[in-house]
């Protein structure tokens, strides 16, 4: 599944940025979005292919930071 980044305007006019939703395709992600935000206006939709994750620390690295 791919993540899709949405920028929407809610029905009361608030803008929500960087709303990430998983979907098989853009239509599936949009369907899920509209289930949560009834009557919203989609301003932008960007597929997030292979999003880069931050560095992951293991237990030893965290323990070393704490004991310094």
PQR file of N, CA, C, O and H, with PARSE charges and radii, in Angstrom:
ATOM      1  N   UNK A   1       0.835  -1.180   0.000 -0.4000 1.5000
ATOM      2  CA  UNK A   1       0.000   0.000   0.000 -0.0000 2.0000
ATOM      3  C   UNK A   1       0.880   1.242   0.000  0.5500 1.7000
ATOM      4  O   UNK A   1       1.989   1.241   0.533 -0.5500 1.4000
ATOM      5  N   UNK A   2       0.375   2.265  -0.589 -0.4000 1.5000
ATOM      6  CA  UNK A   2       1.080   3.534  -0.700 -0.0000 2.0000
ATOM      7  C   UNK A   2       0.428   4.551   0.222  0.5500 1.7000
ATOM      8  O   UNK A   2      -0.786   4.532   0.425 -0.5500 1.4000
ATOM      9  H   UNK A   2      -0.526   2.266  -1.022  0.4000 1.0000
ATOM     10  N   UNK A   3       1.239   5.436   0.778 -0.4000 1.5000
ATOM     11  CA  UNK A   3       0.694   6.546   1.557 -0.0000 2.0000
ATOM     12  C   UNK A   3       0.416   7.703   0.616  0.5500 1.7000
ATOM     13  O   UNK A   3       1.175   7.957  -0.319 -0.5500 1.4000
ATOM     14  H   UNK A   3       2.226   5.451   0.614  0.4000 1.0000
ATOM     15  N   UNK A   4      -0.672   8.393   0.873 -0.4000 1.5000
ATOM     16  CA  UNK A   4      -1.024   9.587   0.112 -0.0000 2.0000
ATOM     17  C   UNK A   4      -1.126  10.752   1.083  0.5500 1.7000
ATOM     18  O   UNK A   4      -1.790  10.663   2.115 -0.5500 1.4000
ATOM     19  H   UNK A   4      -1.288   8.186   1.632  0.4000 1.0000
ATOM     20  N   UNK A   5      -0.460  11.841   0.740 -0.4000 1.5000
ATOM     21  CA  UNK A   5      -0.499  13.040   1.562 -0.0000 2.0000
ATOM     22  C   UNK A   5      -1.559  13.987   1.034  0.5500 1.7000
ATOM     23  O   UNK A   5      -1.518  14.394  -0.127 -0.5500 1.4000
ATOM     24  H   UNK A   5       0.080  11.914  -0.098  0.4000 1.0000
ATOM     25  N   UNK A   6      -2.504  14.333   1.886 -0.4000 1.5000
ATOM     26  CA  UNK A   6      -3.604  15.204   1.491 -0.0000 2.0000
ATOM     27  C   UNK A   6      -3.504  16.552   2.191  0.5500 1.7000
ATOM     28  O   UNK A   6      -3.019  16.659   3.317 -0.5500 1.4000
ATOM     29  H   UNK A   6      -2.538  14.001   2.829  0.4000 1.0000
ATOM     30  N   UNK A   7      -3.969  17.558   1.502 -0.4000 1.5000
ATOM     31  CA  UNK A   7      -4.208  18.880   2.075 -0.0000 2.0000
ATOM     32  C   UNK A   7      -5.673  19.145   1.792  0.5500 1.7000
ATOM     33  O   UNK A   7      -6.097  19.170   0.636 -0.5500 1.4000
ATOM     34  H   UNK A   7      -4.363  17.471   0.587  0.4000 1.0000
ATOM     35  N   UNK A   8      -6.452  19.344   2.859 -0.4000 1.5000
ATOM     36  CA  UNK A   8      -7.896  19.483   2.686 -0.0000 2.0000
ATOM     37  C   UNK A   8      -8.419  20.747   3.364  0.5500 1.7000
ATOM     38  O   UNK A   8      -7.750  21.352   4.202 -0.5500 1.4000
ATOM     39  H   UNK A   8      -6.107  19.324   3.797  0.4000 1.0000
ATOM     40  N   UNK A   9      -9.627  21.123   2.978 -0.4000 1.5000
ATOM     41  CA  UNK A   9     -10.377  22.172   3.670 -0.0000 2.0000
ATOM     42  C   UNK A   9     -11.621  21.489   4.224  0.5500 1.7000
ATOM     43  O   UNK A   9     -12.408  20.914   3.472 -0.5500 1.4000
ATOM     44  H   UNK A   9     -10.171  20.632   2.297  0.4000 1.0000
ATOM     45  N   UNK A  10     -11.795  21.555   5.533 -0.4000 1.5000
ATOM     46  CA  UNK A  10     -12.958  20.928   6.158 -0.0000 2.0000
ATOM     47  C   UNK A  10     -14.214  21.710   5.819  0.5500 1.7000
ATOM     48  O   UNK A  10     -14.145  22.813   5.277 -0.5500 1.4000
ATOM     49  H   UNK A  10     -11.155  22.023   6.144  0.4000 1.0000
ATOM     50  N   UNK A  11     -15.362  21.131   6.142 -0.4000 1.5000
ATOM     51  CA  UNK A  11     -16.620  21.803   5.796 -0.0000 2.0000
ATOM     52  C   UNK A  11     -16.832  23.093   6.580  0.5500 1.7000
ATOM     53  O   UNK A  11     -17.664  23.915   6.194 -0.5500 1.4000
ATOM     54  H   UNK A  11     -15.419  20.235   6.583  0.4000 1.0000
ATOM     55  N   UNK A  12     -16.086  23.288   7.690 -0.4000 1.5000
ATOM     56  CA  UNK A  12     -16.187  24.554   8.434 -0.0000 2.0000
ATOM     57  C   UNK A  12     -15.112  25.543   8.007  0.5500 1.7000
ATOM     58  O   UNK A  12     -15.031  26.643   8.553 -0.5500 1.4000
ATOM     59  H   UNK A  12     -15.411  22.620   8.004  0.4000 1.0000
ATOM     60  N   UNK A  13     -14.271  25.156   7.018 -0.4000 1.5000
ATOM     61  CA  UNK A  13     -13.307  26.083   6.441 -0.0000 2.0000
ATOM     62  C   UNK A  13     -11.882  25.978   6.942  0.5500 1.7000
ATOM     63  O   UNK A  13     -11.020  26.719   6.471 -0.5500 1.4000
ATOM     64  H   UNK A  13     -14.336  24.262   6.574  0.4000 1.0000
ATOM     65  N   UNK A  14     -11.600  25.083   7.882 -0.4000 1.5000
ATOM     66  CA  UNK A  14     -10.236  24.920   8.380 -0.0000 2.0000
ATOM     67  C   UNK A  14      -9.403  24.120   7.387  0.5500 1.7000
ATOM     68  O   UNK A  14      -9.896  23.164   6.789 -0.5500 1.4000
ATOM     69  H   UNK A  14     -12.301  24.481   8.264  0.4000 1.0000
ATOM     70  N   UNK A  15      -8.141  24.508   7.209 -0.4000 1.5000
ATOM     71  CA  UNK A  15      -7.237  23.794   6.311 -0.0000 2.0000
ATOM     72  C   UNK A  15      -6.406  22.823   7.139  0.5500 1.7000
ATOM     73  O   UNK A  15      -5.811  23.207   8.147 -0.5500 1.4000
ATOM     74  H   UNK A  15      -7.741  25.285   7.695  0.4000 1.0000
ATOM     75  N   UNK A  16      -6.369  21.566   6.711 -0.4000 1.5000
ATOM     76  CA  UNK A  16      -5.569  20.530   7.367 -0.0000 2.0000
ATOM     77  C   UNK A  16      -4.482  20.115   6.387  0.5500 1.7000
ATOM     78  O   UNK A  16      -4.774  19.650   5.285 -0.5500 1.4000
ATOM     79  H   UNK A  16      -6.853  21.254   5.893  0.4000 1.0000
ATOM     80  N   UNK A  17      -3.215  20.287   6.795 -0.4000 1.5000
ATOM     81  CA  UNK A  17      -2.064  19.936   5.964 -0.0000 2.0000
ATOM     82  C   UNK A  17      -1.486  18.590   6.387  0.5500 1.7000
ATOM     83  O   UNK A  17      -1.678  18.148   7.520 -0.5500 1.4000
ATOM     84  H   UNK A  17      -2.977  20.665   7.690  0.4000 1.0000
ATOM     85  N   UNK A  18      -0.780  17.948   5.468 -0.4000 1.5000
ATOM     86  CA  UNK A  18       0.010  16.754   5.753 -0.0000 2.0000
ATOM     87  C   UNK A  18      -0.807  15.646   6.413  0.5500 1.7000
ATOM     88  O   UNK A  18      -0.391  15.073   7.420 -0.5500 1.4000
ATOM     89  H   UNK A  18      -0.624  18.307   4.548  0.4000 1.0000
ATOM     90  N   UNK A  19      -1.938  15.359   5.855 -0.4000 1.5000
ATOM     91  CA  UNK A  19      -2.805  14.290   6.328 -0.0000 2.0000
ATOM     92  C   UNK A  19      -2.447  13.040   5.537  0.5500 1.7000
ATOM     93  O   UNK A  19      -2.761  12.957   4.349 -0.5500 1.4000
ATOM     94  H   UNK A  19      -2.276  15.825   5.038  0.4000 1.0000
ATOM     95  N   UNK A  20      -1.795  12.062   6.171 -0.4000 1.5000
ATOM     96  CA  UNK A  20      -1.306  10.868   5.474 -0.0000 2.0000
ATOM     97  C   UNK A  20      -2.273   9.707   5.653  0.5500 1.7000
ATOM     98  O   UNK A  20      -2.669   9.382   6.772 -0.5500 1.4000
ATOM     99  H   UNK A  20      -1.540  12.130   7.136  0.4000 1.0000
ATOM    100  N   UNK A  21      -2.648   9.085   4.535 -0.4000 1.5000
ATOM    101  CA  UNK A  21      -3.584   7.964   4.547 -0.0000 2.0000
ATOM    102  C   UNK A  21      -3.060   6.873   3.624  0.5500 1.7000
ATOM    103  O   UNK A  21      -2.647   7.149   2.497 -0.5500 1.4000
ATOM    104  H   UNK A  21      -2.326   9.349   3.626  0.4000 1.0000
ATOM    105  N   UNK A  22      -3.078   5.613   4.113 -0.4000 1.5000
ATOM    106  CA  UNK A  22      -2.692   4.466   3.288 -0.0000 2.0000
ATOM    107  C   UNK A  22      -3.829   4.105   2.344  0.5500 1.7000
ATOM    108  O   UNK A  22      -5.004   4.231   2.689 -0.5500 1.4000
ATOM    109  H   UNK A  22      -3.413   5.389   5.028  0.4000 1.0000
ATOM    110  N   UNK A  23      -3.467   3.655   1.153 -0.4000 1.5000
ATOM    111  CA  UNK A  23      -4.472   3.184   0.216 -0.0000 2.0000
ATOM    112  C   UNK A  23      -3.849   2.353  -0.885  0.5500 1.7000
ATOM    113  O   UNK A  23      -2.667   2.502  -1.197 -0.5500 1.4000
ATOM    114  H   UNK A  23      -2.513   3.552   0.872  0.4000 1.0000
ATOM    115  N   UNK A  24      -4.657   1.466  -1.481 -0.4000 1.5000
ATOM    116  CA  UNK A  24      -4.172   0.666  -2.610 -0.0000 2.0000
ATOM    117  C   UNK A  24      -3.880   1.560  -3.806  0.5500 1.7000
ATOM    118  O   UNK A  24      -2.948   1.320  -4.574 -0.5500 1.4000
ATOM    119  H   UNK A  24      -5.616   1.344  -1.228  0.4000 1.0000
ATOM    120  N   UNK A  25      -4.700   2.598  -3.943 -0.4000 1.5000
ATOM    121  CA  UNK A  25      -4.515   3.601  -4.991 -0.0000 2.0000
ATOM    122  C   UNK A  25      -5.087   4.916  -4.468  0.5500 1.7000
ATOM    123  O   UNK A  25      -5.593   4.979  -3.347 -0.5500 1.4000
ATOM    124  H   UNK A  25      -5.457   2.792  -3.319  0.4000 1.0000
ATOM    125  N   UNK A  26      -5.003   5.962  -5.285 -0.4000 1.5000
ATOM    126  CA  UNK A  26      -5.461   7.282  -4.841 -0.0000 2.0000
ATOM    127  C   UNK A  26      -6.953   7.285  -4.518  0.5500 1.7000
ATOM    128  O   UNK A  26      -7.385   7.931  -3.563 -0.5500 1.4000
ATOM    129  H   UNK A  26      -4.591   5.911  -6.195  0.4000 1.0000
ATOM    130  N   UNK A  27      -7.730   6.570  -5.308 -0.4000 1.5000
ATOM    131  CA  UNK A  27      -9.170   6.503  -5.071 -0.0000 2.0000
ATOM    132  C   UNK A  27      -9.516   5.862  -3.738  0.5500 1.7000
ATOM    133  O   UNK A  27     -10.430   6.311  -3.047 -0.5500 1.4000
ATOM    134  H   UNK A  27      -7.379   6.045  -6.084  0.4000 1.0000
ATOM    135  N   UNK A  28      -8.783   4.807  -3.373 -0.4000 1.5000
ATOM    136  CA  UNK A  28      -9.010   4.129  -2.102 -0.0000 2.0000
ATOM    137  C   UNK A  28      -8.666   5.054  -0.935  0.5500 1.7000
ATOM    138  O   UNK A  28      -9.406   5.123   0.046 -0.5500 1.4000
ATOM    139  H   UNK A  28      -8.040   4.442  -3.935  0.4000 1.0000
ATOM    140  N   UNK A  29      -7.547   5.760  -1.044 -0.4000 1.5000
ATOM    141  CA  UNK A  29      -7.147   6.694   0.012 -0.0000 2.0000
ATOM    142  C   UNK A  29      -8.157   7.835   0.132  0.5500 1.7000
ATOM    143  O   UNK A  29      -8.481   8.264   1.240 -0.5500 1.4000
ATOM    144  H   UNK A  29      -6.945   5.704  -1.841  0.4000 1.0000
ATOM    145  N   UNK A  30      -8.650   8.323  -0.995 -0.4000 1.5000
ATOM    146  CA  UNK A  30      -9.647   9.401  -0.975 -0.0000 2.0000
ATOM    147  C   UNK A  30     -10.949   8.926  -0.339  0.5500 1.7000
ATOM    148  O   UNK A  30     -11.592   9.676   0.396 -0.5500 1.4000
ATOM    149  H   UNK A  30      -8.386   7.975  -1.895  0.4000 1.0000
ATOM    150  N   UNK A  31     -11.337   7.687  -0.617 -0.4000 1.5000
ATOM    151  CA  UNK A  31     -12.553   7.126  -0.014 -0.0000 2.0000
ATOM    152  C   UNK A  31     -12.418   7.079   1.507  0.5500 1.7000
ATOM    153  O   UNK A  31     -13.345   7.447   2.229 -0.5500 1.4000
ATOM    154  H   UNK A  31     -10.814   7.078  -1.213  0.4000 1.0000
ATOM    155  N   UNK A  32     -11.250   6.620   1.994 -0.4000 1.5000
ATOM    156  CA  UNK A  32     -11.007   6.567   3.434 -0.0000 2.0000
ATOM    157  C   UNK A  32     -11.018   7.963   4.042  0.5500 1.7000
ATOM    158  O   UNK A  32     -11.555   8.170   5.131 -0.5500 1.4000
ATOM    159  H   UNK A  32     -10.497   6.321   1.407  0.4000 1.0000
ATOM    160  N   UNK A  33     -10.425   8.915   3.338 -0.4000 1.5000
ATOM    161  CA  UNK A  33     -10.400  10.303   3.805 -0.0000 2.0000
ATOM    162  C   UNK A  33     -11.815  10.849   3.953  0.5500 1.7000
ATOM    163  O   UNK A  33     -12.135  11.481   4.960 -0.5500 1.4000
ATOM    164  H   UNK A  33      -9.989   8.747   2.454  0.4000 1.0000
ATOM    165  N   UNK A  34     -12.652  10.610   2.966 -0.4000 1.5000
ATOM    166  CA  UNK A  34     -14.021  11.149   2.991 -0.0000 2.0000
ATOM    167  C   UNK A  34     -14.896  10.468   4.040  0.5500 1.7000
ATOM    168  O   UNK A  34     -15.909  11.030   4.457 -0.5500 1.4000
ATOM    169  H   UNK A  34     -12.392  10.097   2.149  0.4000 1.0000
ATOM    170  N   UNK A  35     -14.514   9.254   4.476 -0.4000 1.5000
ATOM    171  CA  UNK A  35     -15.228   8.618   5.580 -0.0000 2.0000
ATOM    172  C   UNK A  35     -14.951   9.352   6.890  0.5500 1.7000
ATOM    173  O   UNK A  35     -15.818   9.424   7.761 -0.5500 1.4000
ATOM    174  H   UNK A  35     -13.691   8.798   4.138  0.4000 1.0000
ATOM    175  N   UNK A  36     -13.745   9.896   7.029 -0.4000 1.5000
ATOM    176  CA  UNK A  36     -13.370  10.606   8.255 -0.0000 2.0000
ATOM    177  C   UNK A  36     -13.755  12.078   8.216  0.5500 1.7000
ATOM    178  O   UNK A  36     -14.134  12.647   9.240 -0.5500 1.4000
ATOM    179  H   UNK A  36     -13.040   9.838   6.322  0.4000 1.0000
ATOM    180  N   UNK A  37     -13.659  12.699   7.042 -0.4000 1.5000
ATOM    181  CA  UNK A  37     -13.932  14.126   6.886 -0.0000 2.0000
ATOM    182  C   UNK A  37     -15.062  14.311   5.879  0.5500 1.7000
ATOM    183  O   UNK A  37     -14.822  14.571   4.701 -0.5500 1.4000
ATOM    184  H   UNK A  37     -13.351  12.237   6.210  0.4000 1.0000
ATOM    185  N   UNK A  38     -16.293  14.174   6.357 -0.4000 1.5000
ATOM    186  CA  UNK A  38     -17.465  14.315   5.484 -0.0000 2.0000
ATOM    187  C   UNK A  38     -17.542  15.736   4.945  0.5500 1.7000
ATOM    188  O   UNK A  38     -17.397  16.697   5.700 -0.5500 1.4000
ATOM    189  H   UNK A  38     -16.489  13.962   7.315  0.4000 1.0000
ATOM    190  N   UNK A  39     -17.766  15.871   3.664 -0.4000 1.5000
ATOM    191  CA  UNK A  39     -17.962  17.178   3.056 -0.0000 2.0000
ATOM    192  C   UNK A  39     -16.707  18.019   2.931  0.5500 1.7000
ATOM    193  O   UNK A  39     -16.795  19.237   2.776 -0.5500 1.4000
ATOM    194  H   UNK A  39     -17.884  15.090   3.050  0.4000 1.0000
ATOM    195  N   UNK A  40     -15.533  17.389   2.995 -0.4000 1.5000
ATOM    196  CA  UNK A  40     -14.293  18.162   2.872 -0.0000 2.0000
ATOM    197  C   UNK A  40     -13.988  18.440   1.397  0.5500 1.7000
ATOM    198  O   UNK A  40     -14.492  17.767   0.498 -0.5500 1.4000
ATOM    199  H   UNK A  40     -15.462  16.400   3.121  0.4000 1.0000
ATOM    200  N   UNK A  41     -13.153  19.445   1.185 -0.4000 1.5000
ATOM    201  CA  UNK A  41     -12.672  19.771  -0.160 -0.0000 2.0000
ATOM    202  C   UNK A  41     -11.198  19.387  -0.220  0.5500 1.7000
ATOM    203  O   UNK A  41     -10.405  19.854   0.597 -0.5500 1.4000
ATOM    204  H   UNK A  41     -12.743  19.991   1.915  0.4000 1.0000
ATOM    205  N   UNK A  42     -10.827  18.547  -1.172 -0.4000 1.5000
ATOM    206  CA  UNK A  42      -9.429  18.145  -1.315 -0.0000 2.0000
ATOM    207  C   UNK A  42      -8.707  19.214  -2.119  0.5500 1.7000
ATOM    208  O   UNK A  42      -9.039  19.473  -3.276 -0.5500 1.4000
ATOM    209  H   UNK A  42     -11.472  18.168  -1.836  0.4000 1.0000
ATOM    210  N   UNK A  43      -7.716  19.828  -1.489 -0.4000 1.5000
ATOM    211  CA  UNK A  43      -6.936  20.882  -2.135 -0.0000 2.0000
ATOM    212  C   UNK A  43      -5.775  20.274  -2.907  0.5500 1.7000
ATOM    213  O   UNK A  43      -5.452  20.718  -4.009 -0.5500 1.4000
ATOM    214  H   UNK A  43      -7.447  19.617  -0.549  0.4000 1.0000
ATOM    215  N   UNK A  44      -5.141  19.244  -2.315 -0.4000 1.5000
ATOM    216  CA  UNK A  44      -3.961  18.635  -2.936 -0.0000 2.0000
ATOM    217  C   UNK A  44      -3.841  17.188  -2.483  0.5500 1.7000
ATOM    218  O   UNK A  44      -4.186  16.855  -1.349 -0.5500 1.4000
ATOM    219  H   UNK A  44      -5.404  18.884  -1.420  0.4000 1.0000
ATOM    220  N   UNK A  45      -3.352  16.331  -3.371 -0.4000 1.5000
ATOM    221  CA  UNK A  45      -3.066  14.934  -3.043 -0.0000 2.0000
ATOM    222  C   UNK A  45      -1.733  14.565  -3.675  0.5500 1.7000
ATOM    223  O   UNK A  45      -1.543  14.703  -4.883 -0.5500 1.4000
ATOM    224  H   UNK A  45      -3.073  16.602  -4.292  0.4000 1.0000
ATOM    225  N   UNK A  46      -0.803  14.089  -2.832 -0.4000 1.5000
ATOM    226  CA  UNK A  46       0.538  13.741  -3.307 -0.0000 2.0000
ATOM    227  C   UNK A  46       0.867  12.321  -2.859  0.5500 1.7000
ATOM    228  O   UNK A  46       0.828  12.041  -1.661 -0.5500 1.4000
ATOM    229  H   UNK A  46      -0.957  13.977  -1.850  0.4000 1.0000
ATOM    230  N   UNK A  47       1.193  11.412  -3.787 -0.4000 1.5000
ATOM    231  CA  UNK A  47       1.611  10.069  -3.373 -0.0000 2.0000
ATOM    232  C   UNK A  47       2.985  10.123  -2.715  0.5500 1.7000
ATOM    233  O   UNK A  47       3.875  10.834  -3.181 -0.5500 1.4000
ATOM    234  H   UNK A  47       1.225  11.639  -4.760  0.4000 1.0000
ATOM    235  N   UNK A  48       3.153   9.368  -1.630 -0.4000 1.5000
ATOM    236  CA  UNK A  48       4.407   9.345  -0.881 -0.0000 2.0000
ATOM    237  C   UNK A  48       5.063   7.979  -1.088  0.5500 1.7000
ATOM    238  O   UNK A  48       4.927   7.088  -0.250 -0.5500 1.4000
ATOM    239  H   UNK A  48       2.429   8.790  -1.252  0.4000 1.0000
ATOM    240  N   UNK A  49       5.770   7.819  -2.198 -0.4000 1.5000
ATOM    241  CA  UNK A  49       6.419   6.552  -2.510 -0.0000 2.0000
ATOM    242  C   UNK A  49       7.708   6.428  -1.722  0.5500 1.7000
ATOM    243  O   UNK A  49       8.546   7.329  -1.760 -0.5500 1.4000
ATOM    244  H   UNK A  49       5.881   8.542  -2.879  0.4000 1.0000
ATOM    245  N   UNK A  50       7.879   5.321  -1.005 -0.4000 1.5000
ATOM    246  CA  UNK A  50       9.131   5.054  -0.298 -0.0000 2.0000
ATOM    247  C   UNK A  50       9.550   6.177   0.619  0.5500 1.7000
ATOM    248  O   UNK A  50      10.676   6.666   0.540 -0.5500 1.4000
ATOM    249  H   UNK A  50       7.198   4.589  -0.974  0.4000 1.0000
ATOM    250  N   UNK A  51       8.651   6.585   1.487 -0.4000 1.5000
ATOM    251  CA  UNK A  51       8.968   7.672   2.409 -0.0000 2.0000
ATOM    252  C   UNK A  51      10.183   7.302   3.254  0.5500 1.7000
ATOM    253  O   UNK A  51      10.304   6.174   3.730 -0.5500 1.4000
ATOM    254  H   UNK A  51       7.736   6.187   1.552  0.4000 1.0000
ATOM    255  N   UNK A  52      11.065   8.257   3.428 -0.4000 1.5000
ATOM    256  CA  UNK A  52      12.299   8.033   4.179 -0.0000 2.0000
ATOM    257  C   UNK A  52      12.002   8.163   5.656  0.5500 1.7000
ATOM    258  O   UNK A  52      11.423   9.156   6.098 -0.5500 1.4000
ATOM    259  H   UNK A  52      10.967   9.173   3.041  0.4000 1.0000
ATOM    260  N   UNK A  53      12.397   7.162   6.416 -0.4000 1.5000
ATOM    261  CA  UNK A  53      12.225   7.200   7.859 -0.0000 2.0000
ATOM    262  C   UNK A  53      13.489   7.751   8.489  0.5500 1.7000
ATOM    263  O   UNK A  53      14.577   7.653   7.922 -0.5500 1.4000
ATOM    264  H   UNK A  53      12.867   6.356   6.057  0.4000 1.0000
ATOM    265  N   UNK A  54      13.336   8.320   9.644 -0.4000 1.5000
ATOM    266  CA  UNK A  54      14.470   8.859  10.378 -0.0000 2.0000
ATOM    267  C   UNK A  54      15.365   7.743  10.893  0.5500 1.7000
ATOM    268  O   UNK A  54      15.059   6.561  10.734 -0.5500 1.4000
ATOM    269  H   UNK A  54      12.452   8.400  10.105  0.4000 1.0000
ATOM    270  N   UNK A  55      16.456   8.125  11.501 -0.4000 1.5000
ATOM    271  CA  UNK A  55      17.373   7.145  12.059 -0.0000 2.0000
ATOM    272  C   UNK A  55      16.697   6.390  13.193  0.5500 1.7000
ATOM    273  O   UNK A  55      15.964   6.976  13.990 -0.5500 1.4000
ATOM    274  H   UNK A  55      16.705   9.085  11.630  0.4000 1.0000
ATOM    275  N   UNK A  56      16.943   5.105  13.258 -0.4000 1.5000
ATOM    276  CA  UNK A  56      16.376   4.274  14.306 -0.0000 2.0000
ATOM    277  C   UNK A  56      17.486   3.917  15.275  0.5500 1.7000
ATOM    278  O   UNK A  56      18.534   3.411  14.873 -0.5500 1.4000
ATOM    279  H   UNK A  56      17.539   4.630  12.611  0.4000 1.0000
ATOM    280  N   UNK A  57      17.254   4.181  16.554 -0.4000 1.5000
ATOM    281  CA  UNK A  57      18.255   3.880  17.577 -0.0000 2.0000
ATOM    282  C   UNK A  57      17.944   2.529  18.200  0.5500 1.7000
ATOM    283  O   UNK A  57      16.781   2.183  18.408 -0.5500 1.4000
ATOM    284  H   UNK A  57      16.402   4.591  16.881  0.4000 1.0000
ATOM    285  N   UNK A  58      18.991   1.770  18.493 -0.4000 1.5000
ATOM    286  CA  UNK A  58      18.777   0.509  19.189 -0.0000 2.0000
ATOM    287  C   UNK A  58      18.948   0.736  20.692  0.5500 1.7000
ATOM    288  O   UNK A  58      19.321   1.829  21.121 -0.5500 1.4000
ATOM    289  H   UNK A  58      19.935   2.051  18.324  0.4000 1.0000
ATOM    290  N   UNK A  59      18.679  -0.284  21.475 -0.4000 1.5000
ATOM    291  CA  UNK A  59      18.708  -0.165  22.932 -0.0000 2.0000
ATOM    292  C   UNK A  59      20.070   0.268  23.442  0.5500 1.7000
ATOM    293  O   UNK A  59      20.154   1.110  24.336 -0.5500 1.4000
ATOM    294  H   UNK A  59      18.377  -1.171  21.127  0.4000 1.0000
ATOM    295  N   UNK A  60      21.136  -0.292  22.889 -0.4000 1.5000
ATOM    296  CA  UNK A  60      22.486   0.030  23.352 -0.0000 2.0000
ATOM    297  C   UNK A  60      22.818   1.507  23.141  0.5500 1.7000
ATOM    298  O   UNK A  60      23.444   2.132  23.997 -0.5500 1.4000
ATOM    299  H   UNK A  60      21.068  -0.976  22.163  0.4000 1.0000
ATOM    300  N   UNK A  61      22.402   2.062  22.007 -0.4000 1.5000
ATOM    301  CA  UNK A  61      22.669   3.476  21.737 -0.0000 2.0000
ATOM    302  C   UNK A  61      21.914   4.377  22.704  0.5500 1.7000
ATOM    303  O   UNK A  61      22.453   5.380  23.171 -0.5500 1.4000
ATOM    304  H   UNK A  61      21.893   1.554  21.312  0.4000 1.0000
ATOM    305  N   UNK A  62      20.679   4.027  23.002 -0.4000 1.5000
ATOM    306  CA  UNK A  62      19.891   4.823  23.947 -0.0000 2.0000
ATOM    307  C   UNK A  62      20.482   4.721  25.348  0.5500 1.7000
ATOM    308  O   UNK A  62      20.594   5.727  26.049 -0.5500 1.4000
ATOM    309  H   UNK A  62      20.241   3.212  22.622  0.4000 1.0000
ATOM    310  N   UNK A  63      20.861   3.513  25.761 -0.4000 1.5000
ATOM    311  CA  UNK A  63      21.461   3.328  27.085 -0.0000 2.0000
ATOM    312  C   UNK A  63      22.762   4.108  27.202  0.5500 1.7000
ATOM    313  O   UNK A  63      23.042   4.679  28.255 -0.5500 1.4000
ATOM    314  H   UNK A  63      20.771   2.696  25.192  0.4000 1.0000
ATOM    315  N   UNK A  64      23.563   4.143  26.139 -0.4000 1.5000
ATOM    316  CA  UNK A  64      24.822   4.888  26.164 -0.0000 2.0000
ATOM    317  C   UNK A  64      24.561   6.386  26.324  0.5500 1.7000
ATOM    318  O   UNK A  64      25.322   7.068  27.011 -0.5500 1.4000
ATOM    319  H   UNK A  64      23.335   3.679  25.283  0.4000 1.0000
ATOM    320  N   UNK A  65      23.520   6.899  25.714 -0.4000 1.5000
ATOM    321  CA  UNK A  65      23.183   8.315  25.864 -0.0000 2.0000
ATOM    322  C   UNK A  65      22.738   8.639  27.286  0.5500 1.7000
ATOM    323  O   UNK A  65      23.075   9.696  27.820 -0.5500 1.4000
ATOM    324  H   UNK A  65      22.902   6.344  25.157  0.4000 1.0000
ATOM    325  N   UNK A  66      21.990   7.742  27.892 -0.4000 1.5000
ATOM    326  CA  UNK A  66      21.472   7.976  29.239 -0.0000 2.0000
ATOM    327  C   UNK A  66      22.586   7.935  30.277  0.5500 1.7000
ATOM    328  O   UNK A  66      22.576   8.716  31.228 -0.5500 1.4000
ATOM    329  H   UNK A  66      21.716   6.883  27.459  0.4000 1.0000
ATOM    330  N   UNK A  67      23.542   7.035  30.102 -0.4000 1.5000
ATOM    331  CA  UNK A  67      24.590   6.850  31.118 -0.0000 2.0000
ATOM    332  C   UNK A  67      25.738   7.831  30.989  0.5500 1.7000
ATOM    333  O   UNK A  67      26.657   7.789  31.807 -0.5500 1.4000
ATOM    334  H   UNK A  67      23.550   6.401  29.330  0.4000 1.0000
ATOM    335  N   UNK A  68      25.729   8.693  30.020 -0.4000 1.5000
ATOM    336  CA  UNK A  68      26.817   9.674  29.876 -0.0000 2.0000
ATOM    337  C   UNK A  68      26.796  10.697  30.960  0.5500 1.7000
ATOM    338  O   UNK A  68      27.642  11.590  30.982 -0.5500 1.4000
ATOM    339  H   UNK A  68      24.982   8.726  29.355  0.4000 1.0000
TER
END
